[in-house]
Amino acid sequence: MSTAERKALPWWQVLLRYSVFESGDSAWSLIIVSTYFGTFLQAVLKQPGAHFGWAVTVGALVIALASPVLGAAADHSGRRQPYLRLFVLGVVLFTAALSFTHTVEWAMFYFIAAYIFVNGAFTFFTAMLPAVSNERNVSGIIAMTVGIGYAGGLVSMLTLGRLVPTDDLAGRVFLPMALIYIVFAFPAMFLSPDFETRAGRALDIGAAYRRIGQTVHEARKHRYLFRFLVGDFLYENAVASVITLMGLYSRNVMGFKASELTAVFGPAIVIAMLSAWVVFGPLVKAIGPKKAVLVDLGVWLVLFLLALVIGPGTRLDLGPVHLGTKALFSIAVAPLAGMGLAGVWSSSRVLLTALTPVEKSGEFWGLYNLSGRTASVLGDATWSAILTVVGETLFGYQAAIVALALFVAAGGALILTLPDARPTAANFLQAPAAAAAGD
């Protein structure tokens, strides 16, 4: 079916055929990265928490190096779904394999491989956005997608958390998480709108890497796009680090057990879900994506300040109400983390869409993901190095938090210099693709 013959999908079909993928992605990040693999390394394999940070850093480095090829492959073939299926299969196999390993070396290998594949799959998922939206509904679709992602993460946490009453049973969640991921990924792999297949020569991988410089040069022609990518790179150092660091910080500083982390992540996920739907979706429409990004970065700075103030032994007495350290952390810091994460994805993607011509979507979304993955490398390497050098002490964790706050402040300073860009028809296919994969 040609692009001109395609008709826009109603929102509920976009939800069921595309957006639900993010439920699996968010659940995987929450269950595997934020909570249970770090617990598995520490409680079962008796490794220091910094080893988890270095594993994430290695995975992020590989996906950063691969991102240019992934984006070039999407633009070369047109279709994103064949690549999405391949990467989803890798996620499922390597995540399931974690259930059957009892050595540090294999556990690290399986985790890093799964991390690489899950981020590769997400690259192709996000590159499908211009095929399922237009300039009128893109902010609503992104907000809906982010919100349903957190909803899936919350359901997965509440369900799988029951399998881990003690930290030494953390390995129980890996196989069920692999199954949950593929269930949520299935519609996007086969039923979602996609770009048309492009006939042409075989992909030249060498040319794809040489294209990095060309892509950066092309992005620099769009000076605001380039400036956004640099600013996004800076503040995503903090975003990526919070996702990976929060589980360790909650257990090793705040004293939570893995079985208690639902009390930390539950409020954060609920706030994230509601923020995506009720706060940042309407906010992006009302004030534009640039200002929404700045509001979100302000939330991050408040979050880091509270994390420094609320330490072990902190209490708040308000008459008959007495709140201890864990309670304060759960009702103050964790929800702000959820709001901050929802705001980043809900506003940054819209701003990128507004700055990106549709014919360059695969290329620039690939560069965006390269920026984000490179930020993951630097951000996770930063806190891992601090904990390795300073030690996994309260001071070490506080030093890591200060470093993250500096990344946010620097990124916000660059975003301030951008114009108030909003999506237009030029950022989308002339008629949004609505055909199933076989059309």
C-alpha positions, 0 to 999 in steps of 0.5 A: 500500500502506498503512503498516499493510500494510508490513513491515520490510525485512531489512538487506541489502535496506536496504543495496541499496535505500537505504544504497548512495546514501551511497556516491555521496554520500561519493565525490562529496565525497571526489573533487570537494570534498576532492581534485580541484576544488581541485587543478583550480583551483590547478594548471590554472586557476592560482587561489589555494586560498582561491578554492575555499573561497569557492566552497564557501561560496557553495554552502553559503549557497544550500543553507542558504537552500533547506533550509527549502523542501526540508524543507517540500516533503518534508512536504507531498508525503510522498514524498521520491523525486521530489525526490531524482531531480531533485537527482541529475540536477542533480548528474550534469549539473553535475559532468559539465560540469566536464570541458568547461570551461577558464575560471575563471568557468564552473568555479566556476559548475558546481562551485557548482551541483553542490555545491548539488544534491548537498546537496539530494539528501542532504537528501531521502535523510536524510529517508527514514530513518524509512521504512526503520528503527525504534527497534530497528535505526536505529543499526545502519542508520545505521552501515551506511549511513555505513560503506558510504558510506566504502567507496564513497568508497575504491573511487572514490578508488582507481579515479579516482586512477589517472586523475590521475598529475599535478596538471594532469590533475585534470579527468579525474575529473569525468565518471567521478565523475558516472557513479559518482554516478548508479549509486549513487543509482539504488536510492534513487531508485526502489527504496527504501521511502518515505513515502505520497503526500499529497494536498493543495494546491500547496506555498506557497513563501512559507509555507515560509519563514515556517515557518522561524520556526514550526519554530524555535519548535516546536523550542524547545518541544522544548528539548533538540532545539533545544539539540542543533541549536545544538550540532550547528551549532557542531561541524559548522563544523569537520566541514564545514571539514575536508572542504573544507580537508584537500585544500588543507592536504595539498598546500600545507602537507604537500607532497602532490601530488594523485597522493599523496593516496590515501596520505592519504585511503586510511587515513582512509577505511578507518578511517572505514568500520571506525569506523562499522561496528565502533566507533560503531555498537555504541558508540551502542547501548552508551552512547547517542548523546549520549555517543557524540557526546562521544567523537567530539568528543574525537577531533576535538580530538586531531586538531587538536592533532596537526595543529598539532604535525606540521608541515613538517620534523617527524620521528619516529625510533624506533630503526630506524624513521624517519617523516617529515612525510608518513608521520606525517600519513598514519598519525596525523592522517588516520585520526583525521579518518576516525574523527571523520567517521564518528562525527559521522554515526553518532552525531548522526543517531541523537541527532536521531532520538531527539529528533524526533517522526516526524510532524515528521521532514521539518520537523526533518530539514530544520532539521537540514540547515539547521543543517549547511549554515549551519555549512558557510557559517560554517566554510568562510567562517572558514578562507577569510577567515583564509587571505585575510587572513593568507595561505596560509602555515603560520601562516594554516593553523594559525590556521584549525585553532585556529578549528575546534577552538574550534567543536568545544569550544563544540559539545561544551559544549552536548551535555554539557547534553543528557539521554541520549535514545535512539530509541523507537517514537514516532520512527518509522512504526508499521510501517516502509515496505518497499514499492517506489516504485510500491506 
